Amino acid sequence: MTNLTILKLGGSVITEKNTPETIDETALDGLLDAIAAATTADSQLVVVHGGGSFGHVHAAEYGVSTTQGTSEAAAGATIHGAMKRLNQAVLDRLCDRGLEALPVHPLSAAGREENGTLSLPTTATAGLLEEGFVPVLHGDVIAHAGKGLTVLSGDEIVTSLADSLGATRVGLCSTVPGVLDENNAVIDEITRFEDVATVLGDSEATDVSGGMAGKVRELLELGAPAHIFGPDALGEFLAGAEPGTRIDGR
Amino acid sequence: MTNLTILKLGGSVITEKNTPETIDETALDGLLDAIAAATTADSQLVVVHGGGSFGHVHAAEYGVSTTQGTSEAAAGATIHGAMKRLNQAVLDRLCDRGLEALPVHPLSAAGREENGTLSLPTTATAGLLEEGFVPVLHGDVIAHAGKGLTVLSGDEIVTSLADSLGATRVGLCSTVPGVLDENNAVIDEITRFEDVATVLGDSEATDVSGGMAGKVRELLELGAPAHIFGPDALGEFLAGAEPGTRIDGR
């Protein structure tokens, strides 16, 4: 596909992370305005959003993570249902702005092997893109061989789709303005993990989907450049600029 | 997979087909009671339901069928949203009866090629089955190359999954007690389409997903026997008996 951007909206950015199932309306509106302003006929966009106070609260309640599973449908349905509510809120606001957005729920498409390897078929997402729609995916629970259901993080979706769909650019809109060095200054570019290994600790907030180190490691493996940037820089990123930290391991 | 049953609950059976978005509570409760009573630890079950007055009303409103598409996300979202409400009602009632049921929404998984050929990856459905869950799918809209979104009928899902998952038995719970001959008597068994070609017309009610002739033709192609039966015979079917019309083209 030509000119495909995969954009992740961090769950902590678009929700009030410490208040269950509460959207940060100002933040979300700002991001979606930027997306609407940047949309052109010859570009394709996939939006992926995290769980924030919708997914993580319930996942923590049931002890479900990317490696700890549940065999109770009710637990899975609670987490999945909360993520669908957040997804619907994002979809409604995108449609209000004239985007032809449709949901793709990972529980309906993906699965994990026993060793955790993700399989996320792209039939639906690629089909929707080709027909001019904007697929909107989200962190979710999915079937995991031998473990019931485990969490699939938005970040995993981004890296999986970037590879399988052959994304041109990947953007991760985060609460931080980029990957920070030991003086809290944004690192402009990361091309090798070794160069930043000493400064990357775990992410500060408890997050079932892992910290910055793992994120950088995965993004370095992609066949496309990835950018981690703050909410204010989304318009800049979508216009083709390179805000925040550019991560490119190619 | 061993002992996998794929069961279709007709949309006309579980909804009041002429009243928009209305469940036939008595009928649905009866069917789900029969499913709950028949569930055993060593059997796997996939439930597929049709659209009835949830899906068909909106599909007709927007002129969307298995061959006529829409490029408007809002139209697709309306049909998809209605089907999700029906699906949630089925899921809630299955969970109330102790079944570990979870949704699989075809829009998130499937797509059609330009010529209409369906691709429905089974990663999620097979993964959920293996983990002991009951996946519940439904008629939906899906991406269709060159046409935007078209309808995917519950019947198409059943035949696709029966092949790809290697079902042992397929059951279609319909408003009629089986395939009827020219005297309105149930035909016990169909093994070749030619034997029934003269008696099979179109289905009586308007249905975006085609009539009985096409249904029988597709079921004859399966690698497993299929049964078409009325709501009263579901318990009998799940207990291993052969109510209604047995269709087996092998």
Interface residues (C-beta under 8 A of the other chain):
Chain A: S71 E72 A73 A74 G76 A77 H80 L91 C95 L99 E100 A101 L102 P103 V104 H105 P106 L107 S108 A109 A110 G111 R112 S119 L120 P121 T123 A124 A126 G127 L128 E130 E131 G132 F133 V134 I142 A143 H144 A145 G146 K147 G148 L149
Chain B: S71 E72 A73 A74 G76 A77 H80 L91 C95 L99 E100 A101 L102 P103 V104 H105 P106 L107 S108 A109 A110 G111 R112 S119 L120 P121 T123 A124 A126 G127 L128 E130 E131 G132 F133 V134 I142 A143 H144 A145 G146 K147 G148 L149
